[in-house]
Structures are given as C-alpha cells and as structure tokens.
C-alpha cells in the first residue's frame, strides 16, 4: 500500500494493485474565494499543486469522494476528471455526482465490493451543534482485502463516537485523518484538532496514522509545526506522520 498526499484531502492511494483518487481538488492557488464567516479571509487554496493534474490522474482506476464540499471536489476536478471512472460516494451525494456528468456513480450505504476490495462506509461528525448540522452528512471509508493492510480514511470529522466505533470494529493498520482544526467565527472546530488526533492514536495503538487536510484552506488553523510539536510531546511522532504536499508514504 502506498499513499501520496497531493494537497489538502486529495490522495493518490495505491491499494491491492489499484489506484484510488480520494477527494480530488485541482484548483490553482487562490482560484476560489475564502470560506465565508471564517478566520484568515484569504483566497483558496492557499498553496498550489505539487504535481500536475495529469500526474495525479495517471493510471487512476476509481475515485472516492468522502463528501462534496468544494475543498474535496471542486469545479476544476469536475471539469478535468475522466467521466467514465467509477466514483464511490455516500448516498446523499449520488444525484449531485450524476449531474456533474460522472457515468459510474456508486453510492455505498454500508459496504460494497469492487475488484476484490471491500469498501465499508463509516460515519462521522463534521463539527458539533448547529454548525455540525449545517455542514451536512459526511463519511469515511475503510478499505479491506485479504492479504492487504486495512486502511481507514476518516473523512471530514472530529473525534466522535462514529470514529471510535470504526477504529474498534476494523482495527485498521493505517488511518488517514483530516485535520487542520477548521473553524468558523462561531462554534467549535469542524475537522480534527491536535487533541482529536491524540485521541485517535490512543484508541488505535497498533495503527500508523497519517494527518492530512492542513495548511491549504483558509479556515484550517492548525499548522503542521504546531501538530508536530504536540506529537513529540505526547511521544507519538514515531507512529503519527504529518506528510508534506506531494509526499509518498509506503506501508509494508
């Protein structure tokens, strides 16, 4: 298994001989406006792509969309992605993806098997209270196959009961968490904070953890440096990795 962090939540995932593209967002630096009612009102994304779109989509077998907020599926990706590829999604996003022109949209209620890979959909909470409600439904996905490591991509969620249940049920070898502690001007964080990541690590002591969704979107307030300092302090730096954009991580 090999994971390349392209940028933010966009991942190239090589799993069981297949290449999955997760949450494609291809906009050039500063091409989209800042999220309203958030700190740091600067255009998005805050950084450019570390590799070309052609390199990102080369050889891709399927697309996995955790949810359809603009930082996980943007207009540039909708325009540039091959429309014939299978797109796996959560049920509320099916119609929208079909309207975007994708020809093979497969919504996963609980689980789906494709090319021998089991895809299990997991729950999450994109924030708390009223803001969490407004953010709408979000999902994570677990990939399993005999003889392969089990991977859990948690999606845009804070540490919550649904994440704890997924960690307990699937005992993943590797977990990708979406962090950044994204926040509006009111309410609590809507993606994982450093404290949330420590909770994940404590709940999954045998898992390697990758932290993405950082230093790209205007309202993601947690920096890689601050998170790495926390991980050193908690003696988790050996097991929790915070990759740079473009970095490739191999799991043996």
ZISULRA-V649624 format. One record per residue. N is the residue number from 1. RES is the residue in one letter. D_FIRST is the distance of its C-alpha to the first C-alpha in Angstrom with 2 decimals. Layout:
n=N res=RES d_first=D_FIRST
n=N res=RES d_first=D_FIRST
This chain:
n=1 res=X d_first=0.00
n=2 res=X d_first=3.77
n=3 res=X d_first=6.84
n=4 res=X d_first=10.30
n=5 res=X d_first=13.31
n=6 res=X d_first=15.93
n=7 res=X d_first=18.74
n=8 res=X d_first=19.82
n=9 res=X d_first=17.67
n=10 res=X d_first=16.38
n=11 res=X d_first=12.60
n=12 res=X d_first=10.70
n=13 res=X d_first=7.49
n=14 res=X d_first=5.54
n=15 res=X d_first=5.02
n=16 res=X d_first=7.03
n=17 res=X d_first=8.44
n=18 res=X d_first=9.58
n=19 res=X d_first=9.89
n=20 res=X d_first=11.18
n=21 res=X d_first=13.58
n=22 res=X d_first=14.45
n=23 res=X d_first=18.07
n=24 res=X d_first=19.29
n=25 res=X d_first=22.17
n=26 res=X d_first=23.61
n=27 res=X d_first=27.06
n=28 res=X d_first=28.52
n=29 res=X d_first=29.45
n=30 res=X d_first=32.36
n=31 res=X d_first=32.56
n=32 res=X d_first=32.71
n=33 res=X d_first=35.15
n=34 res=X d_first=34.58
n=35 res=X d_first=34.03
n=36 res=X d_first=37.60
n=37 res=X d_first=38.92
n=38 res=X d_first=36.32
n=39 res=X d_first=36.63
n=40 res=X d_first=36.02
n=41 res=X d_first=37.41
n=42 res=X d_first=35.74
n=43 res=X d_first=34.14
n=44 res=X d_first=30.49
n=45 res=X d_first=27.92
n=46 res=X d_first=28.94
n=47 res=X d_first=26.69
n=48 res=X d_first=25.87
n=49 res=X d_first=22.70
n=50 res=X d_first=21.07
n=51 res=X d_first=20.22
n=52 res=X d_first=22.08
n=53 res=X d_first=21.66
n=54 res=X d_first=21.50
n=55 res=X d_first=18.46
n=56 res=X d_first=16.78
n=57 res=X d_first=17.62
n=58 res=X d_first=17.21
n=59 res=X d_first=15.46
n=60 res=X d_first=14.61
n=61 res=X d_first=14.85
n=62 res=X d_first=15.56
n=63 res=X d_first=16.53
n=64 res=X d_first=16.19
n=65 res=X d_first=19.20
n=66 res=X d_first=19.63
n=67 res=X d_first=23.30
n=68 res=X d_first=25.50
n=69 res=X d_first=26.96
n=70 res=X d_first=27.48
n=71 res=X d_first=24.89
n=72 res=X d_first=22.14
n=73 res=X d_first=23.70
n=74 res=X d_first=26.51
n=75 res=X d_first=29.15
n=76 res=X d_first=27.62
n=77 res=X d_first=24.37
n=78 res=X d_first=26.56
n=79 res=X d_first=28.58
n=80 res=X d_first=25.95
n=81 res=X d_first=23.21
n=82 res=X d_first=23.67
n=83 res=X d_first=25.45
n=84 res=X d_first=24.54
n=85 res=X d_first=20.84
n=86 res=X d_first=20.14
n=87 res=X d_first=20.20
n=88 res=X d_first=19.26
n=89 res=X d_first=21.39
n=90 res=X d_first=23.62
n=91 res=X d_first=27.02
n=92 res=X d_first=29.18
n=93 res=X d_first=27.44
n=94 res=X d_first=27.87
n=95 res=X d_first=31.26
n=96 res=X d_first=30.49
n=97 res=X d_first=27.50
n=98 res=X d_first=29.72
n=99 res=X d_first=32.44
n=100 res=X d_first=30.17
n=101 res=X d_first=30.08
n=102 res=X d_first=26.70
n=103 res=X d_first=27.48
n=104 res=X d_first=24.82
n=105 res=X d_first=24.48
n=106 res=X d_first=23.25
n=107 res=X d_first=24.09
n=108 res=X d_first=22.48
n=109 res=X d_first=25.12
n=110 res=X d_first=23.25
n=111 res=X d_first=20.59
n=112 res=X d_first=19.77
n=113 res=X d_first=18.05
n=114 res=X d_first=16.79
n=115 res=X d_first=15.61
n=116 res=X d_first=14.96
n=117 res=X d_first=12.79
n=118 res=X d_first=14.88
n=119 res=X d_first=15.31
n=120 res=X d_first=17.54
n=121 res=X d_first=19.52
n=122 res=X d_first=20.55
n=123 res=X d_first=23.55
n=124 res=X d_first=24.36
n=125 res=X d_first=27.31
n=126 res=X d_first=27.52
n=127 res=X d_first=30.28
n=128 res=X d_first=33.35
n=129 res=X d_first=36.82
n=130 res=X d_first=38.15
n=131 res=X d_first=35.51
n=132 res=X d_first=32.74
n=133 res=X d_first=34.72
n=134 res=X d_first=35.19
n=135 res=X d_first=31.50
n=136 res=X d_first=31.02
n=137 res=X d_first=28.35
n=138 res=X d_first=24.70
n=139 res=X d_first=21.65
n=140 res=X d_first=18.17
n=141 res=X d_first=15.62
n=142 res=X d_first=13.58
n=143 res=X d_first=10.97
n=144 res=X d_first=11.35
n=145 res=X d_first=11.35
n=146 res=X d_first=12.95
n=147 res=X d_first=11.11
n=148 res=X d_first=7.74
n=149 res=X d_first=7.34
n=150 res=X d_first=9.45
n=151 res=X d_first=9.04
n=152 res=X d_first=12.45
n=153 res=X d_first=13.41
n=154 res=X d_first=17.01
n=155 res=X d_first=18.73
n=156 res=X d_first=22.14
n=157 res=X d_first=23.59
n=158 res=X d_first=25.37
n=159 res=X d_first=25.05
n=160 res=X d_first=26.87
n=161 res=X d_first=27.41
n=162 res=X d_first=24.88
n=163 res=X d_first=22.02
n=164 res=X d_first=23.37
n=165 res=X d_first=23.56
n=166 res=X d_first=19.94
n=167 res=X d_first=18.84
n=168 res=X d_first=21.40
n=169 res=X d_first=20.75
n=170 res=X d_first=16.99
n=171 res=X d_first=16.42
n=172 res=X d_first=12.88
n=173 res=X d_first=10.66
n=174 res=X d_first=9.74
n=175 res=X d_first=12.27
n=176 res=X d_first=12.91
n=177 res=X d_first=16.69
n=178 res=X d_first=19.01
n=179 res=X d_first=21.75
n=180 res=X d_first=24.63
n=181 res=X d_first=27.30
n=182 res=X d_first=28.51
n=183 res=X d_first=32.15
n=184 res=X d_first=35.30
n=185 res=X d_first=38.76
n=186 res=X d_first=39.39
n=187 res=X d_first=37.36
n=188 res=X d_first=34.34
n=189 res=X d_first=30.79
n=190 res=X d_first=28.73
n=191 res=X d_first=25.24
n=192 res=X d_first=24.11
n=193 res=X d_first=26.33
n=194 res=X d_first=25.68
n=195 res=X d_first=27.44
n=196 res=X d_first=25.14
n=197 res=X d_first=22.04
n=198 res=X d_first=23.88
n=199 res=X d_first=24.57
n=200 res=X d_first=20.92
n=201 res=X d_first=20.14
n=202 res=X d_first=23.21
n=203 res=X d_first=22.40
n=204 res=X d_first=18.89
n=205 res=X d_first=19.64
n=206 res=X d_first=16.69
n=207 res=X d_first=14.00
n=208 res=X d_first=12.38
n=209 res=X d_first=13.61
n=210 res=X d_first=13.19
n=211 res=X d_first=16.48
n=212 res=X d_first=17.03
n=213 res=X d_first=20.10
n=214 res=X d_first=22.33
n=215 res=X d_first=25.12
n=216 res=X d_first=25.19
n=217 res=X d_first=27.39
n=218 res=X d_first=30.99
n=219 res=X d_first=31.10
n=220 res=X d_first=28.00
n=221 res=X d_first=30.02
n=222 res=X d_first=27.61
n=223 res=X d_first=26.70
n=224 res=X d_first=23.83
n=225 res=X d_first=26.57
n=226 res=X d_first=28.09
n=227 res=X d_first=24.88
n=228 res=X d_first=23.97
n=229 res=X d_first=27.53
n=230 res=X d_first=27.20
n=231 res=X d_first=24.03
n=232 res=X d_first=25.89
n=233 res=X d_first=28.89
n=234 res=X d_first=27.08
n=235 res=X d_first=25.27
n=236 res=X d_first=21.83
n=237 res=X d_first=20.71
n=238 res=X d_first=18.71
n=239 res=X d_first=16.47
n=240 res=X d_first=16.72
n=241 res=X d_first=15.62
n=242 res=X d_first=17.33
n=243 res=X d_first=15.74
n=244 res=X d_first=18.16
n=245 res=X d_first=18.20
n=246 res=X d_first=16.26
n=247 res=X d_first=14.15
n=248 res=X d_first=10.58
n=249 res=X d_first=8.61
n=250 res=X d_first=6.10
n=251 res=X d_first=5.30
n=252 res=X d_first=7.03
